[in-house]
Amino acid sequence: MVTRQAFDAELQELETKVLAMASIVEGMVADAVEALWRNDMQRAEQVIRRDDEVDQIDIEIESMCLRLIALQQPMGSDLRTIGTIMKMITDIERIGDYAVDIAKAARKLRDEPPVEQLVDIPRLANAARRMLLESIEAYVRRDLQQVLHVCQQDDEVDAIYRRIRMQLQEIMRAHPEKVTAASWLLLVAHYLERIADHATNIAERVWFMETGRLEQLAKKHKSGTLEEAFAEAAQHAAEQRNDEISTNDLSV
């Protein structure tokens, strides 16, 4: 029992580090878009500097995960949890990289003629940030319904992204002097769309952690089979948890 308690404490420490990393990265995304919106170069530079902090936390979490696997040899849901954390931090770190890319785009746009209210980029940024926050919340709460909600939002993000592309293409055709600025904004929109994709990846990993099934839930949503997958997976997860109760006590 003491060993199990120690293992649980280390898992709790891991989770705390993951949440801290996710919080930093979400703030980086918010600040990068704010820097773009307000032409705030000081804020943009702060985002760029925080990338090193995120990279360091990523290394620390990965090292902790590998040490737990090597020393504790976890099985079943414990192993899935650690594996999920290792995949999550890869996605979170990549989101941080995209925040840096947006901040660097803000620097490039500093002296360019403004584009009409940055089209729908703030709305796209809000949607991507919401998906990231909800995917992390789904992990904390082990909430499959929340996972579904994240994956369902991918369609909204894709629709906003397509609209932004069309808007920017029209601006470039009508205003040649704004081609450079519009091109950078097109990249920013792409970065935000990719952030949403990484949030979906995190949600799908939470699904795997709880059900033992690695599925492309966003695609299932598009095909209309997501609710069916949820009902089946929820039943499977309940049965699996019952089977693993005694195994977990003996495996650590």
Rosetta silent file (secondary structure, phi, psi, omega in degrees, C-alpha in Angstrom):
SEQUENCE: MVTRQAFDAELQELETKVLAMASIVEGMVADAVEALWRNDMQRAEQVIRRDDEVDQIDIEIESMCLRLIALQQPMGSDLRTIGTIMKMITDIERIGDYAVDIAKAARKLRDEPPVEQLVDIPRLANAARRMLLESIEAYVRRDLQQVLHVCQQDDEVDAIYRRIRMQLQEIMRAHPEKVTAASWLLLVAHYLERIADHATNIAERVWFMETGRLEQLAKKHKSGTLEEAFAEAAQHAAEQRNDEISTNDLSV
SCORE:     score description
SCORE:     0.000 S_00000001
   1 L     0.000  -39.095  178.789    0.000    0.000    0.000 S_00000001
   2 H   -61.591  -42.117  179.642    2.883    2.377    0.803 S_00000001
   3 H   -63.340  -42.058  178.311    4.363    1.705   -2.630 S_00000001
   4 H   -62.825  -40.858  179.153    1.026    2.361   -4.290 S_00000001
   5 H   -64.808  -39.217  178.326    0.664    5.613   -2.376 S_00000001
   6 H   -65.330  -40.850  178.558    4.141    6.710   -3.450 S_00000001
   7 H   -63.723  -44.082  178.577    3.347    5.886   -7.053 S_00000001
   8 H   -61.955  -37.124  179.137    0.082    7.838   -6.861 S_00000001
   9 H   -65.340  -39.253  179.049    1.954   10.794   -5.382 S_00000001
  10 H   -69.147  -37.615  175.362    4.406   10.779   -8.284 S_00000001
  11 H   -63.057  -39.008  178.197    1.545   10.597  -10.773 S_00000001
  12 H   -64.267  -39.305  177.362   -0.044   13.580   -9.004 S_00000001
  13 H   -64.485  -40.690  176.929    3.223   15.509   -9.313 S_00000001
  14 H   -59.796  -47.333 -178.639    3.332   14.651  -13.007 S_00000001
  15 H   -61.334  -39.457  178.792   -0.224   15.886  -13.476 S_00000001
  16 H   -62.076  -41.752  178.566    0.589   19.135  -11.671 S_00000001
  17 H   -66.315  -39.295  178.909    3.523   19.751  -14.010 S_00000001
  18 H   -62.822  -44.713 -179.891    1.396   18.998  -17.070 S_00000001
  19 H   -64.648  -38.359  177.217   -1.264   21.457  -15.935 S_00000001
  20 H   -63.748  -43.164  178.851    1.376   24.112  -15.265 S_00000001
  21 H   -62.240  -44.930 -179.816    2.836   23.571  -18.728 S_00000001
  22 H   -63.838  -38.947  179.802   -0.602   23.768  -20.358 S_00000001
  23 H   -64.309  -42.723  178.216   -1.418   26.961  -18.441 S_00000001
  24 H   -61.326  -45.788 -176.221    1.794   28.633  -19.587 S_00000001
  25 H   -67.166  -41.348  177.417    1.200   27.636  -23.203 S_00000001
  26 H   -60.533  -40.322  176.668   -2.432   28.777  -23.207 S_00000001
  27 H   -64.683  -35.636  177.242   -1.249   32.121  -21.877 S_00000001
  28 H   -63.002  -42.593  178.882    1.382   32.278  -24.614 S_00000001
  29 H   -63.128  -46.120 -179.983   -1.280   31.806  -27.282 S_00000001
  30 H   -60.573  -44.146 -177.691   -3.478   34.500  -25.733 S_00000001
  31 H   -69.387  -36.300 -179.792   -0.565   36.938  -25.437 S_00000001
  32 H   -64.312  -43.458  178.863    0.674   36.250  -28.965 S_00000001
  33 H   -68.529  -37.800  177.332   -2.729   37.053  -30.483 S_00000001
  34 H   -63.402  -40.921  177.847   -3.046   40.110  -28.233 S_00000001
  35 H   -61.900  -39.730  178.376    0.392   41.292  -29.392 S_00000001
  36 H   -65.119  -44.575 -175.961   -0.753   40.857  -32.983 S_00000001
  37 H   -66.946  -41.305 -173.140   -4.011   42.698  -32.367 S_00000001
  38 H  -102.271    4.396 -178.243   -2.511   45.632  -30.463 S_00000001
  39 L    55.760   44.475 -174.220    0.853   45.781  -32.242 S_00000001
  40 L   -99.896   96.153 -175.241    2.441   45.178  -28.829 S_00000001
  41 H   -73.038  -29.215  177.278    6.051   44.199  -29.433 S_00000001
  42 H   -64.039  -42.903  178.052    6.914   43.929  -25.742 S_00000001
  43 H   -66.051  -39.751  178.308    4.230   41.287  -25.294 S_00000001
  44 H   -60.355  -42.920  179.610    5.405   39.468  -28.420 S_00000001
  45 H   -66.076  -35.261  177.371    8.963   39.298  -27.065 S_00000001
  46 H   -63.229  -40.329  177.430    7.698   37.928  -23.757 S_00000001
  47 H   -60.767  -46.434 -177.689    5.947   35.097  -25.613 S_00000001
  48 H   -62.287  -40.567 -179.184    9.124   34.244  -27.494 S_00000001
  49 H   -67.383  -30.734 -176.891   11.198   34.180  -24.295 S_00000001
  50 H   -72.306  -12.364 -179.242    8.774   31.825  -22.522 S_00000001
  51 H   -60.015  -37.641  179.500    9.409   29.109  -25.092 S_00000001
  52 H   -63.525  -38.530  177.794   12.577   28.042  -23.245 S_00000001
  53 H   -62.251  -43.200  178.830   10.582   27.586  -20.031 S_00000001
  54 H   -64.271  -43.199  179.234    8.080   25.355  -21.810 S_00000001
  55 H   -60.876  -38.694  179.679   10.854   23.284  -23.386 S_00000001
  56 H   -66.779  -43.056  177.822   12.451   22.761  -19.969 S_00000001
  57 H   -63.331  -39.331  177.774    9.179   21.592  -18.396 S_00000001
  58 H   -56.937  -45.752  179.803    8.672   19.242  -21.351 S_00000001
  59 H   -64.641  -42.109 -179.511   12.068   17.627  -20.676 S_00000001
  60 H   -63.120  -43.556 -178.809   11.362   17.319  -16.954 S_00000001
  61 H   -66.701  -44.095  179.381    7.999   15.646  -17.478 S_00000001
  62 H   -60.584  -41.668  179.332    9.361   13.216  -20.059 S_00000001
  63 H   -62.998  -41.393  178.120   12.218   12.265  -17.716 S_00000001
  64 H   -62.983  -41.933  179.562    9.771   11.644  -14.863 S_00000001
  65 H   -62.441  -46.331 -178.725    7.594    9.470  -17.113 S_00000001
  66 H   -64.564  -37.503  178.487   10.528    7.375  -18.285 S_00000001
  67 H   -66.137  -41.441  178.002   11.762    6.938  -14.718 S_00000001
  68 H   -62.855  -41.728  179.140    8.342    5.772  -13.557 S_00000001
  69 H   -63.672  -43.223 -177.057    8.125    3.267  -16.395 S_00000001
  70 H   -69.247  -41.667 -173.001   11.621    1.945  -15.704 S_00000001
  71 H   -90.163  -33.241 -174.668   11.353    1.703  -11.906 S_00000001
  72 H  -101.492  -19.074 -178.947    7.682    0.931  -11.322 S_00000001
  73 L    47.562   58.679 -177.255    6.841   -1.080  -14.459 S_00000001
  74 L   -66.067  156.034  179.765    3.207    0.105  -14.450 S_00000001
  75 L  -129.064  166.724  171.094    0.481   -1.901  -16.132 S_00000001
  76 H    56.457 -130.611 -175.018   -3.018   -1.321  -17.466 S_00000001
  77 H   -65.085  -30.699  178.368   -4.534    2.095  -16.811 S_00000001
  78 H   -64.037  -43.033  179.763   -1.384    3.348  -15.037 S_00000001
  79 H   -67.382  -38.726  177.383    0.707    2.702  -18.124 S_00000001
  80 H   -64.201  -37.339  178.901   -1.908    4.330  -20.350 S_00000001
  81 H   -62.869  -46.870 -179.805   -1.912    7.379  -18.090 S_00000001
  82 H   -65.163  -42.315  177.799    1.848    7.796  -18.321 S_00000001
  83 H   -62.473  -38.862  177.898    1.803    7.184  -22.069 S_00000001
  84 H   -63.128  -43.467  179.083   -0.975    9.745  -22.443 S_00000001
  85 H   -59.784  -43.236 -178.682    1.029   12.331  -20.509 S_00000001
  86 H   -63.890  -37.131  177.200    4.043   11.787  -22.756 S_00000001
  87 H   -74.136  -38.700 -179.724    1.927   12.324  -25.873 S_00000001
  88 H   -59.895  -44.836 -176.000    0.078   15.285  -24.365 S_00000001
  89 H   -67.403  -26.903  174.137    3.239   17.203  -23.579 S_00000001
  90 H   -64.170  -44.681  178.597    4.376   16.755  -27.182 S_00000001
  91 H   -67.315  -41.471 -179.351    1.168   18.415  -28.363 S_00000001
  92 H   -64.384  -43.357  179.110    1.346   21.117  -25.684 S_00000001
  93 H   -62.105  -38.108  179.684    4.965   21.914  -26.544 S_00000001
  94 H   -68.265  -37.035  175.685    4.056   22.177  -30.212 S_00000001
  95 H   -60.782  -41.160  175.729    1.222   24.579  -29.373 S_00000001
  96 H   -59.033  -39.518  177.004    3.800   26.706  -27.565 S_00000001
  97 H   -61.720  -39.957  179.173    5.908   26.710  -30.732 S_00000001
  98 H   -67.773  -35.250  175.510    2.931   27.984  -32.715 S_00000001
  99 H   -61.112  -41.108  176.642    2.394   30.746  -30.149 S_00000001
 100 H   -62.991  -41.775  178.851    6.002   31.794  -30.745 S_00000001
 101 H   -60.772  -39.971  178.388    5.402   31.717  -34.497 S_00000001
 102 H   -65.619  -41.578  178.228    2.397   34.030  -34.053 S_00000001
 103 H   -62.300  -39.403  178.197    4.470   36.398  -31.905 S_00000001
 104 H   -67.841  -34.983  175.579    7.161   36.469  -34.601 S_00000001
 105 H   -64.574  -36.226  177.164    4.484   37.207  -37.203 S_00000001
 106 H   -60.142  -39.052  177.630    3.386   40.139  -35.027 S_00000001
 107 H   -63.919  -41.529 -179.234    6.920   41.500  -35.299 S_00000001
 108 H   -65.428  -32.600 -176.374    6.843   41.147  -39.079 S_00000001
 109 H   -84.270   -4.682 -173.432    3.495   42.951  -39.260 S_00000001
 110 L   -54.004  -43.504 -174.612    4.615   45.877  -37.116 S_00000001
 111 L  -105.354   11.768  179.949    5.404   48.173  -40.050 S_00000001
 112 L   -90.703  153.439  175.675    2.900   46.789  -42.553 S_00000001
 113 L   -62.352  139.086 -175.709   -0.355   48.569  -43.504 S_00000001
 114 L   -66.293  147.357  174.456   -3.192   47.233  -41.313 S_00000001
 115 L  -101.857  142.499 -171.504   -5.610   44.638  -42.631 S_00000001
 116 H   -44.883   96.683  173.870   -9.298   45.158  -41.834 S_00000001
 117 H    50.488   29.934  178.795   -9.552   44.270  -38.106 S_00000001
 118 H    56.125   28.470 -177.556   -7.429   41.155  -38.658 S_00000001
 119 L    42.498 -130.333 -175.827  -10.532   39.583  -40.278 S_00000001
 120 L   -99.143   18.716 -175.793  -11.783   36.692  -38.084 S_00000001
 121 H   -60.556  -43.291  176.969   -8.427   35.783  -36.529 S_00000001
 122 H   -58.211  -38.508  178.431   -9.415   36.774  -32.945 S_00000001
 123 H   -65.884  -41.353  177.435  -12.484   34.537  -33.216 S_00000001
 124 H   -63.008  -41.476  179.318  -10.346   31.664  -34.518 S_00000001
 125 H   -62.434  -43.313  179.261   -7.876   32.217  -31.676 S_00000001
 126 H   -61.959  -41.036  179.674  -10.656   32.102  -29.075 S_00000001
 127 H   -65.504  -42.844 -179.673  -12.018   28.859  -30.519 S_00000001
 128 H   -66.068  -42.464  178.028   -8.572   27.220  -30.566 S_00000001
 129 H   -63.781  -40.192  179.476   -7.826   28.334  -26.992 S_00000001
 130 H   -61.941  -41.661  178.501  -11.214   27.047  -25.824 S_00000001
 131 H   -63.049  -41.111  178.791  -10.468   23.639  -27.348 S_00000001
 132 H   -62.246  -48.489 -178.997   -7.086   23.535  -25.612 S_00000001
 133 H   -61.631  -41.425 -178.249   -8.570   24.433  -22.226 S_00000001
 134 H   -71.496  -32.488  177.515  -11.400   21.928  -22.580 S_00000001
 135 H   -67.094  -38.953  176.671   -9.050   19.131  -23.654 S_00000001
 136 H   -68.116  -39.696  176.980   -6.950   19.700  -20.518 S_00000001
 137 H   -62.461  -38.760  177.410  -10.107   19.829  -18.410 S_00000001
 138 H   -61.582  -37.259  177.567  -11.188   16.530  -19.958 S_00000001
 139 H   -65.759  -47.371 -177.876   -7.874   15.050  -18.848 S_00000001
 140 H   -61.205  -42.845 -175.494   -8.201   16.338  -15.283 S_00000001
 141 H   -90.445   -6.070 -175.073  -11.789   15.130  -14.945 S_00000001
 142 L    53.021   48.447 -168.797  -11.332   11.968  -17.058 S_00000001
 143 L  -106.260  104.670 -179.113  -14.460   13.186  -18.832 S_00000001
 144 H   -68.927  -31.652  178.200  -15.308   11.387  -22.076 S_00000001
 145 H   -65.490  -37.352  176.429  -18.247   13.686  -22.738 S_00000001
 146 H   -66.317  -37.732  175.323  -15.888   16.650  -22.626 S_00000001
 147 H   -56.375  -46.839  179.853  -13.610   14.818  -25.051 S_00000001
 148 H   -59.615  -41.823 -177.306  -16.508   14.561  -27.473 S_00000001
 149 H   -63.449  -40.065  177.070  -17.244   18.261  -27.129 S_00000001
 150 H   -60.102  -48.376 -176.672  -13.650   19.164  -28.020 S_00000001
 151 H   -65.802  -32.466  178.359  -13.721   16.983  -31.110 S_00000001
 152 H   -67.784  -27.709 -179.043  -17.062   18.393  -32.197 S_00000001
 153 L   -75.024  -12.405 -179.137  -15.611   21.910  -32.146 S_00000001
 154 H   -60.413  -34.554  178.081  -13.051   20.999  -34.795 S_00000001
 155 H   -62.752  -41.505  179.305  -15.670   21.615  -37.495 S_00000001
 156 H   -62.101  -44.340  179.458  -16.229   25.175  -36.244 S_00000001
 157 H   -62.507  -43.967  179.629  -12.506   25.914  -36.322 S_00000001
 158 H   -61.919  -38.927 -179.387  -12.159   24.513  -39.831 S_00000001
 159 H   -66.963  -42.686  178.290  -15.073   26.637  -41.030 S_00000001
 160 H   -63.245  -41.909 -179.624  -13.602   29.831  -39.535 S_00000001
 161 H   -61.298  -44.110  178.695  -10.220   29.010  -41.050 S_00000001
 162 H   -62.650  -40.028  179.446  -11.710   28.530  -44.509 S_00000001
 163 H   -64.961  -40.476  177.996  -13.553   31.839  -44.188 S_00000001
 164 H   -62.607  -43.217  178.888  -10.371   33.642  -43.157 S_00000001
 165 H   -58.185  -45.458  179.666   -8.512   32.225  -46.154 S_00000001
 166 H   -64.375  -41.417  179.345  -11.181   33.493  -48.510 S_00000001
 167 H   -61.859  -45.631 -177.834  -11.241   36.910  -46.831 S_00000001
 168 H   -69.021  -36.198  176.748   -7.474   37.283  -47.021 S_00000001
 169 H   -63.717  -38.790  177.662   -7.329   36.123  -50.618 S_00000001
 170 H   -65.803  -41.129  177.603   -9.918   38.747  -51.501 S_00000001
 171 H   -61.502  -42.135 -179.438   -7.910   41.415  -49.682 S_00000001
 172 H   -65.332  -35.510  178.377   -4.770   40.431  -51.580 S_00000001
 173 H   -70.561  -39.384 -174.387   -6.599   40.664  -54.898 S_00000001
 174 H   -85.234  -24.667 -174.886   -8.165   44.025  -54.122 S_00000001
 175 L  -134.247   85.096 -178.409   -5.242   45.658  -52.285 S_00000001
 176 H   -55.840  -29.720 -179.287   -1.804   44.716  -53.648 S_00000001
 177 H   -68.618  -13.151 -179.037   -0.133   46.928  -51.035 S_00000001
 178 H  -106.153   11.095 -177.090   -1.486   44.592  -48.332 S_00000001
 179 H   -61.118  -44.306 -178.254   -0.249   41.330  -49.851 S_00000001
 180 H   -62.658  -48.450 -179.959    2.648   40.981  -47.409 S_00000001
 181 H   -61.993  -43.581 -179.601    0.487   41.643  -44.334 S_00000001
 182 H   -64.729  -34.784  178.663   -2.280   39.351  -45.574 S_00000001
 183 H   -65.037  -41.670  177.232    0.264   36.608  -46.258 S_00000001
 184 H   -65.516  -39.097  178.589    1.516   36.768  -42.675 S_00000001
 185 H   -66.943  -32.585  175.775   -2.052   36.702  -41.371 S_00000001
 186 H   -63.317  -39.115  175.556   -2.735   33.660  -43.508 S_00000001
 187 H   -65.278  -41.873  178.534    0.155   31.945  -41.733 S_00000001
 188 H   -59.774  -43.588  177.961   -1.216   33.025  -38.350 S_00000001
 189 H   -60.731  -40.183  177.727   -4.596   31.517  -39.227 S_00000001
 190 H   -63.336  -42.969  178.781   -2.846   28.292  -40.187 S_00000001
 191 H   -60.205  -41.618 -179.358   -0.979   28.231  -36.864 S_00000001
 192 H   -67.184  -39.097  177.265   -4.242   28.663  -34.963 S_00000001
 193 H   -63.408  -37.374  177.794   -5.927   25.911  -36.945 S_00000001
 194 H   -69.997  -35.279  175.208   -3.017   23.611  -36.099 S_00000001
 195 H   -58.248  -43.693  177.604   -3.313   24.545  -32.408 S_00000001
 196 H   -62.138  -38.787  177.468   -6.911   23.320  -32.548 S_00000001
 197 H   -62.371  -40.678  178.734   -5.709   20.092  -34.178 S_00000001
 198 H   -68.274  -34.541  174.498   -3.249   19.524  -31.339 S_00000001
 199 H   -62.370  -39.386  176.183   -6.031   20.149  -28.813 S_00000001
 200 H   -63.231  -40.864  176.598   -8.022   17.448  -30.596 S_00000001
 201 H   -57.399  -43.764  179.672   -5.004   15.134  -30.326 S_00000001
 202 H   -61.137  -45.360  179.750   -4.934   15.709  -26.564 S_00000001
 203 H   -60.924  -42.273 -179.978   -8.631   14.917  -26.278 S_00000001
 204 H   -66.255  -29.911  175.884   -8.219   11.738  -28.302 S_00000001
 205 H   -71.873  -34.972  174.957   -5.382   10.662  -25.997 S_00000001
 206 H   -63.041  -40.630  175.960   -7.638   11.169  -22.968 S_00000001
 207 H   -56.859  -46.276  178.707  -10.135    8.915  -24.738 S_00000001
 208 H   -63.272  -42.610 -178.928   -7.419    6.274  -25.106 S_00000001
 209 H   -58.246  -40.108 -175.855   -6.362    6.648  -21.490 S_00000001
 210 H   -87.015  -26.979 -173.343   -9.889    5.977  -20.267 S_00000001
 211 H  -113.661  -18.294 -174.022  -11.061    3.389  -22.798 S_00000001
 212 L    78.475    8.796 -178.602   -7.919    1.683  -24.101 S_00000001
 213 L  -118.972  122.594  177.699   -9.037    2.624  -27.617 S_00000001
 214 L   -96.383  107.936 -174.236   -7.076    5.027  -29.787 S_00000001
 215 L  -129.298  151.016  176.518   -9.596    6.492  -32.229 S_00000001
 216 L   -88.249   87.172 -170.716   -9.748    9.474  -34.585 S_00000001
 217 H   -69.687  -34.125  178.961  -12.782   11.037  -32.961 S_00000001
 218 H   -61.441  -39.211  178.136  -12.866   14.191  -35.089 S_00000001
 219 H   -69.042  -37.069  177.172  -13.239   12.028  -38.184 S_00000001
 220 H   -63.668  -36.329  177.402  -15.950    9.972  -36.490 S_00000001
 221 H   -62.792  -43.373 -179.815  -17.804   13.207  -35.776 S_00000001
 222 H   -64.703  -31.321 -179.282  -17.660   14.159  -39.448 S_00000001
 223 H   -88.365   -3.308  177.702  -18.983   10.720  -40.406 S_00000001
 224 L    80.437   17.693 -177.306  -21.805   10.898  -37.846 S_00000001
 225 L  -113.067   12.415 -174.276  -20.614    7.910  -35.780 S_00000001
 226 H   -68.829  -44.895 -178.778  -19.177    9.743  -32.769 S_00000001
 227 H   -63.455  -36.686  177.242  -22.103    9.226  -30.388 S_00000001
 228 H   -64.298  -42.444  178.089  -22.161    5.538  -31.227 S_00000001
 229 H   -62.980  -37.842 -179.907  -18.438    5.312  -30.476 S_00000001
 230 H   -63.087  -47.690 -178.274  -19.003    7.113  -27.180 S_00000001
 231 H   -60.953  -43.222 -179.082  -21.686    4.688  -25.979 S_00000001
 232 H   -67.460  -43.796 -176.580  -19.585    1.671  -26.893 S_00000001
 233 H   -69.875  -37.078  179.718  -16.371    3.065  -25.406 S_00000001
 234 H   -62.199  -41.714  177.218  -18.005    4.180  -22.162 S_00000001
 235 H   -64.582  -43.816  179.805  -19.288    0.651  -21.569 S_00000001
 236 H   -62.902  -40.856 -178.969  -15.900   -0.814  -22.430 S_00000001
 237 H   -64.308  -40.982  179.530  -14.138    1.629  -20.096 S_00000001
 238 H   -62.332  -44.429  179.120  -16.408    0.722  -17.173 S_00000001
 239 H   -64.554  -39.476 -177.430  -15.739   -2.989  -17.669 S_00000001
 240 H   -67.052  -41.100  178.579  -12.018   -2.361  -18.040 S_00000001
 241 H   -61.838  -39.701  177.907  -11.791   -0.336  -14.831 S_00000001
 242 H   -63.219  -40.312 -178.878  -13.463   -3.151  -12.908 S_00000001
 243 H   -67.598  -28.135 -172.135  -11.022   -5.682  -14.355 S_00000001
 244 H   -94.749   -6.183 -176.428   -7.999   -3.550  -13.448 S_00000001
 245 H   -57.105  -52.187 -178.648   -8.781   -2.708   -9.823 S_00000001
 246 H   -71.865  -34.160 -179.948   -6.996   -5.732   -8.398 S_00000001
 247 H   -62.957  -43.108 -179.747   -4.282   -5.659  -11.070 S_00000001
 248 H   -60.978  -38.032 -179.718   -3.310   -2.071  -10.236 S_00000001
 249 H   -65.226  -27.789 -176.182   -2.835   -2.966   -6.560 S_00000001
 250 H   -96.629  -14.352 -170.218   -0.371   -5.709   -7.480 S_00000001
 251 H   -90.032   -8.781 -176.757    1.475   -3.999  -10.330 S_00000001
 252 L  -120.252    0.000    0.000    3.208   -1.228   -8.409 S_00000001
